[in-house]
């Protein structure tokens, strides 16, 4: 670690009844760093909900004098294929509405004078949309009942309404 880039020489001292003498070894070449290799995967913390911030740790890598870079990835097919999220290159990422229904993971690359190594986190659960209004009307009811919504009013076409799994909401046709 601390000796990377330094030239080393050993000094040897021998003593006996006749006296003491000291000698030095030939110098080494400069001590080289090692290419980073992952020893513990990075992890993501945060809530997989649009509008929330996720953060990634660096994990652990071998080598010294490391710098880190990040790439956040998205999968819309259950983790079979992954695509880099444009502009998402820091240790944190704010989930967007376009992330809803996808999984997200991060790649961390450690770099030093000898090279670089990359490790990937596990994927988040599917990102859920950020709800502007939530159904509170129980297991069944009518969309147009204002008291059945957390906001106290019926959601408009620009709201993101969330309905708990297993609940049924009836939407009537015609003029509302």
C-alpha positions as CSV (number, residue, x, y, z in Angstrom):
1,X,0.0,0.0,0.0
2,X,2.2,2.8,1.3
3,X,5.2,1.6,-0.7
4,X,3.5,1.6,-4.2
5,X,5.8,3.5,-6.5
6,X,8.7,3.4,-4.1
7,X,12.1,1.7,-4.5
8,X,13.0,-0.5,-1.5
9,X,16.3,-1.7,0.0
10,X,16.8,-3.9,3.0
11,X,19.5,-3.1,5.6
12,X,21.1,-6.0,7.4
13,X,23.0,-5.8,10.6
14,X,25.0,-8.7,12.0
15,X,26.7,-8.7,15.4
16,X,29.1,-11.1,17.2
17,X,32.0,-11.0,19.7
18,X,34.2,-9.6,17.0
19,X,32.0,-6.6,16.3
20,X,29.0,-5.4,14.2
21,X,28.7,-4.9,10.5
22,X,25.9,-3.5,8.3
23,X,25.2,-4.0,4.7
24,X,22.4,-3.1,2.3
25,X,20.7,-5.2,-0.4
26,X,20.4,-4.1,-4.0
27,X,17.5,-1.8,-4.6
28,X,14.2,-3.3,-5.8
29,X,12.4,-1.9,-8.8
30,X,9.6,0.4,-8.1
31,X,6.8,-1.4,-6.1
32,X,3.9,-1.9,-8.5
33,X,0.3,-1.7,-7.6
34,X,-2.1,-4.6,-8.3
35,X,-5.0,-4.6,-10.7
36,X,-8.1,-4.1,-8.6
37,X,-10.2,-7.3,-8.1
38,X,-13.5,-7.4,-6.2
39,X,-13.5,-9.1,-2.9
40,X,-17.0,-8.0,-1.7
41,X,-19.8,-6.9,-4.1
42,X,-21.2,-3.4,-3.8
43,X,-24.7,-3.0,-2.5
44,X,-27.7,-0.7,-3.1
45,X,-29.6,1.0,-0.3
46,X,-32.9,3.0,-0.7
47,X,-36.5,2.4,-1.6
48,X,-37.3,1.2,-5.2
49,X,-40.0,3.9,-5.7
50,X,-40.0,6.6,-8.4
51,X,-38.8,9.8,-6.9
52,X,-36.6,8.1,-4.2
53,X,-32.8,8.1,-4.1
54,X,-30.8,4.9,-4.3
55,X,-27.2,4.9,-3.1
56,X,-24.5,2.3,-4.0
57,X,-21.4,1.4,-1.8
58,X,-18.1,0.8,-3.4
59,X,-17.8,-2.8,-2.2
60,X,-14.3,-4.0,-1.6
61,X,-11.4,-4.3,-4.1
62,X,-7.8,-5.4,-3.9
63,X,-5.2,-2.8,-4.8
64,X,-4.2,0.6,-3.5
65,X,-4.8,4.2,-4.5
66,X,-8.2,3.4,-5.9
67,X,-10.6,5.8,-7.5
68,X,-14.2,4.7,-8.2
69,X,-16.7,5.3,-11.1
70,X,-20.3,4.3,-11.3
71,X,-22.9,3.3,-13.9
72,X,-26.5,2.7,-13.1
73,X,-28.3,0.1,-15.3
74,X,-32.0,-0.7,-16.0
75,X,-33.7,-3.9,-17.0
76,X,-37.3,-4.1,-18.2
77,X,-37.3,-7.9,-18.9
78,X,-36.7,-9.4,-15.5
79,X,-32.9,-9.0,-15.6
80,X,-32.1,-10.8,-18.9
81,X,-30.7,-7.6,-20.5
82,X,-29.4,-4.4,-18.9
83,X,-29.0,-0.9,-20.4
84,X,-27.0,2.0,-19.0
85,X,-29.2,4.8,-17.7
86,X,-28.1,8.0,-19.6
87,X,-26.3,10.4,-17.2
88,X,-26.5,8.1,-14.2
89,X,-22.8,8.0,-13.2
90,X,-22.6,8.9,-9.6
91,X,-22.9,6.9,-6.3
92,X,-26.5,8.0,-6.1
93,X,-29.4,7.8,-8.5
94,X,-32.9,9.4,-8.2
95,X,-35.4,6.9,-9.6
96,X,-37.5,8.4,-12.4
97,X,-41.1,7.7,-13.5
98,X,-39.6,5.9,-16.5
99,X,-38.0,3.4,-14.1
100,X,-41.4,2.2,-12.9
101,X,-41.8,-1.5,-13.6
102,X,-38.1,-2.1,-14.2
103,X,-35.3,-3.4,-12.0
104,X,-32.2,-1.2,-11.4
105,X,-28.6,-2.2,-10.5
106,X,-25.2,-0.5,-10.4
107,X,-21.7,-1.3,-11.6
108,X,-18.8,0.0,-9.6
109,X,-15.4,0.2,-11.3
110,X,-12.2,0.6,-9.1
111,X,-9.2,2.0,-11.0
112,X,-5.5,2.5,-10.1
113,X,-2.2,2.8,-11.9
114,X,-2.2,-1.0,-12.7
115,X,-5.7,-1.1,-14.3
116,X,-9.3,-1.5,-13.3
117,X,-11.9,-4.0,-12.1
118,X,-15.7,-3.9,-12.1
119,X,-18.3,-5.5,-9.7
120,X,-22.1,-5.3,-10.0
121,X,-24.7,-5.1,-7.3
122,X,-27.7,-7.3,-7.1
123,X,-30.9,-5.9,-8.8
124,X,-33.5,-3.9,-6.9
125,X,-37.0,-5.2,-6.8
126,X,-39.2,-3.8,-9.5
127,X,-39.5,0.0,-9.2
128,X,-43.0,1.1,-8.2
129,X,-44.5,4.4,-9.4
130,X,-44.7,7.3,-7.1
131,X,-48.4,7.7,-6.2
132,X,-50.0,11.1,-6.2
133,X,-53.2,9.5,-4.8
134,X,-53.8,6.1,-3.2
135,X,-57.0,4.0,-2.9
136,X,-58.2,3.8,0.7
137,X,-61.7,2.5,-0.1
138,X,-61.2,-1.1,0.9
139,X,-61.4,-4.2,-1.3
140,X,-64.1,-2.9,-3.6
141,X,-65.7,0.5,-4.5
142,X,-66.3,3.1,-7.1
143,X,-63.6,5.3,-8.7
144,X,-65.8,8.3,-8.3
145,X,-66.2,8.2,-4.5
146,X,-63.9,11.0,-3.3
147,X,-63.7,9.6,0.3
148,X,-62.1,6.4,-1.1
149,X,-58.9,8.3,-2.1
150,X,-56.1,9.4,0.2
151,X,-56.3,13.0,-1.1
152,X,-60.1,13.2,-0.4
153,X,-60.8,13.9,-4.1
154,X,-61.1,11.7,-7.2
155,X,-57.8,11.4,-9.2
156,X,-57.6,13.2,-12.5
157,X,-56.1,12.0,-15.7
158,X,-52.8,13.6,-14.7
159,X,-52.5,11.8,-11.3
160,X,-50.8,8.5,-10.7
161,X,-53.3,6.6,-8.7
162,X,-52.2,3.5,-6.8
163,X,-54.5,0.7,-5.9
164,X,-53.4,-2.1,-3.5
165,X,-53.1,-5.5,-5.0
166,X,-56.3,-7.5,-4.5
167,X,-58.5,-4.4,-4.3
168,X,-61.1,-3.9,-7.1
169,X,-62.1,-0.4,-8.2
170,X,-65.1,0.1,-10.6
171,X,-64.7,2.7,-13.2
172,X,-68.1,3.7,-14.7
173,X,-68.5,4.8,-18.3
174,X,-70.3,8.0,-19.3
175,X,-69.9,11.6,-18.1
176,X,-68.5,12.0,-14.6
